[in-house]
Amino acid sequence: MHSLNIFLDRKSRSINIALSGILLAICLICVILLILLFLCPQAFQLDSLVHPDSSAINPAVVVGLISTVFTASTSALITRAVEHSL
């Protein structure tokens, strides 16, 4: 445990930059997926998105899941940014 603390103390800036970059990438991917979902649902190659009457995944479920991931990653990114600015 002691060696982990030493590693985290020495590499804390790099770890923070990496985590912020990962969260930013997740946000961008979610935005791109949401835009694609509304502009071209055929890109996902799911029949239920093109024909909502299908019994598979509903478009509302897909939008809800992507929106939830986007909200969580945006919230975490903002929290990290505010925490580091204090």
Secondary structure by P-SEA (a helix, b strand, c coil): caaaaaaaaaaaaaaaaaaaaaaaaaaaaaaaaaaaaaacccccccccccccccccccaaaaaaaaaaaaaaaaaaaaaaaaaaac
